[in-house]
Amino acid sequence: RLQDGGEVEAVLIHHSGLAEDPEQRQADRCGQRDTLCISSQVGCRLGCTFCATGTMGLQGNLWAGEIQEQLLHARSIRPVSNIVFMGMGEPLDNFSNVTSAIRGLVDPHRFGMAPSGITVSTVGIVGNMRRLMDDMPKIKLAVSLHAPTQDLREKILPVAKTYRMDELLQVIDEYAQKTTSDGKRKGMVMISYVLLEDVNDSLECAQQLCDLLAGKPVIVNLIPFNSYEGDPHNYRTPSAERVDAFLRVLVEADIRVFERRHHGRDISAACGQLAKLGGKGPVADIENCTCTLAKDRARGLAQARRSQCSDEQVAPVLFSPSLMSVGLVAVACTALALFGWRRWRQ
């Protein structure tokens, strides 16, 4: 819960290192790690049709500290090795706060996260994608594509009417050129693709996606649709057979691809399900329960100093009447002695 009463969700994903599939598919990708899926906005104004957060509209941007707070909460449960900005909101629609938060997350004197362990996902706000590439070249980039053609993408993502696919692909190429020599990444961009039954999951769509991404340094992340209560479009999740068929087309075209495991679906915390629809669990506010804010510490120190100064000033006042009395008596005695001495001389 935020200071203004708004609420966001973050998801801590534990990867056991074991492949869940009986046939051990994608076992090579099952490294043991803990990933935090972090939110950047309360709601979202972009209205992606498959996303529960989009049904909320935009209620507000998170401050940098509120973004970092999610990691502090998560670390109280498990150590976090990776952060993905794939929670509520469009990160690049809150650019200044997201980048400010990232600077704190990678600061060795604060959170000490590795820049290569942070991924920012976007639907394709191309101007801010370029700014992110220039300002934070070591941060990984993920692009929410979800369709192989401009017309279909506009139906699934309304923002595609503003940020067209050809512009988006151009930025992906620019990113690849900037990071082509960067260790394991080598210019790779993650392409997220939510599979919606009878919408974008056909073999024709798979072939169109191959043609679109041919020769580009990308890794396609297939995400079977995660249903949520109140879905106005009544989307359905494709069968495992349809997902496998789609995946095989990409594999045969030598495009790197994997299917995302649906962590958190049972608690409505999987991809596309994050929204405060009736509440799902305990709500905590770090300002109220786990630490003292810097401004409160400063206020306390100031009050302590004032109290100390006040005590030091009171002490002389308490003793000053006694000192005055002693002085008056001494003066009186001296005067009487002098008066008596003069009378004796006369």
Order of alpha helices (4+ residues) and beta strands (2+ residues): beta-beta-beta-beta-alpha-beta-alpha-beta-alpha-beta-alpha-alpha-beta-alpha-beta-alpha-beta-alpha-alpha
